[in-house]
Amino acid sequence: MAQKFIENGYDVVETEEMADVYIINTCTVTNMADRKSRQMLRRVKQINPNSIVVATGCYAQVAKDELQKIENIDLVLGINEKNDIVDYVNKFLSNKTKEMEISDVLHQVEFLDFGTVTHTEKTRMVIKIQDGCDRFCSYCIIPYARGRVRSRSRDSVLEEVKTLAANGYKEVVLTGIHLSSYGIDCDDNLLSLILAIHE
């Protein structure tokens, strides 16, 4: 998300600094994560009362009713809407209309590809290759927050790795919600992908 803002002429600052727009990428793995997300959403408005506050991420995905109770939030965006976050912020800047946009991730079957991300560490790159979980464990909210298992296409992953290597990155870290599930939805598997990257 930071890269998308940079590409659109925004400057990215640290959370505690004065900013015009605060993006709070929330978490919902535990009750503590929920509480910290709510606290952060309230705190940033104290830094700049005239700022735009955007709640996105997993807690925003599953707790829109809770977030509606926090009056300082201007935009609530689900995990899929993060891809267009700059458009939502720019729209708010022009019409000042509060908005809540959260798509149903449980019925999503395609991996949402953010494209190549270049705004990160100097030598190591993190590449998200998988999202969602099909386990539906009784104690876990992740499938409701992230949806079912979806894998990034091998071609997309390899293309990004190739681009990163050409730009001098020495290490890639493959990430996902349930990484060992990579490929079960597209007749692929993690080991095969890793071997293809190694080539």
N, C-alpha and C positions, 0 to 999 in steps of 0.2 A: 504494500500500500504506500509505503514511504516513497518508493521509486516512482509510482504513478503520480504522486503529488509533485515530486521533483521534475518529472518530465513535463508537467503542466505549469511550470514556473513558480511553484511554491518553495519556500525554504523550510527545511525540517529542523526543529529545535528540540531540546530536552524537555521532558514532561513538566518539570517545575518552572520552566521559563514562560514568560509572557508570550502568548500565541493568539492568533485570530481564530484558529480552528484546532480543537482537540479531538483526536481520534482515540477512543478507548476500545482496544481489542480485548473483549472480555473473555473470561474462562468460567467454566461451570463444573469442573471435575469434582469439587467438594463444596460444602457449605461455606468454608472459609474463602474459597475462590469467589463464590457469589458475593459474599460480604465485601471483599476487597474491591471487586468490580464496582459495586454500588458506591463505596467510599470514594473511589477515584473519580467516578462520574460527578459526584457532588463537589469534590475538592477543586477540580480544574476551573469550575465556574467562579470560585473564590479568587483564583489567580487573576482572571480577567472576566469580570461580569458581563462584558459585551461579546464574549467569544461564542463561537458555534461549537456545540458539544455533540459528538456523534458516538453512539454506542453501537458496536458491531461485535461479531464473534459468537462464540458458543452460548454464552449467557443470554445475549440478545436474541439468539435463535429460539431458545426454549422458555424465556421468561418475559415475554413482551408485556404481560399484565403487570408484573412487578415494576418494569421500567416506566410504564405509563404513570406510575405514582410519583416518579421523580420529575419535578416540574422543569428542571434545568436542562433536560435533554431535548435537543432540537431534531435529531434524526436517529432512528433506530433501524439498523440494517442487519439482515441475516447474513449467514456465511457466504451465500452465493452472490449477494449484492455487493460484497467487498470489491469484486472485480470492476465495478462501475462507480466506486466510491467518490471519485473526483467529480463525476457528472452529478451525483446526488448533492454534493456540497455546493457546486456551482449553481445548481438549480435553486437550492435554498438561499444562496446569496442574492439571487435575482428576485425571488418571490416571497422569501421569509415565511414560508408555509411549513410547519412541522410535518414530518412524514415518518411513517413506519412501513417498511417494505421488507417482508420476510417470506421467502418462498418455501414450499414444503420439500425438505430434503429427503424425506422418507421415500418419495416417489422418483427421485432423481437417479438416472442410470448412467449418465456421462460424467467423466472426470472433468472438473472445471479447471481448465489450464490457464494459469496466469501468464504464461509465456516465460521467456528467459528473464531472470532477475539478476541485475548487475550491482545493485546497491547493497553491499554486504561486506564481509571481511576481505582482507587483502589477498590471502593465499588459499583460503578454504571456501567452498561454495556449498550451500545447502539446497538440495533439489527435492521438492515434494513429488513423490511418484504414486502415492496412494492416499485415499481418503475413505472415511466411513468404516463401519464395523457391522457384521451380521450376527454377532454373538448374542445380543440382547440379554446380558447377564442381569439378574434381578437387582443388583446393587449399583448398576452403572447407567448413566444417562447418555453416554457417548453416541449410541446409534440414533437417538432422538435429536441430538445436537448436530451431528455430522452426517447422518444418513447411512445408507447401505454401502457396502464395499464398492468402490469405483477405482479403477487403475488408470494411470496415465499411459498413453500408448508408447510402446517401445520406441517407435520412430521419433516421437517428440522428446523423449528422455535422451536418446542418443544424439539428437541434433543439438540439444542444449549442452550436453557434455562436450561435444566437439567444439562448439562456440566458446565455451569456457576455457578449454585447453588452449585454443588458439589465442585467447586473451591472457594467457599466462597463469591460470589457476592450476595448482598442483594437486589439489585434493577436492573430492566431492563427497558429501554426506547425503545418503538417500534417506528420506524421511517419509513417514506416513502415520496414520492413526493406528492401523493394525498391519504393520509392514509385511508380516508373513503371509497375509492374504493377497499380496500383490499378484495380479494375473489370473485369479480364479474366475473373474468375470470376463476375461478376454483370451482364454486359452494361452496363457503365458505363465511364467513363474520367476521368482526373485533371483534364484541362482543363475538361471539362463540369462536374465538381464544383466547381472553383475559380470558374467563371463563376456557378454557382448560389449559391455563398457570397457572391460580390461583389454580387449583386442584393440 
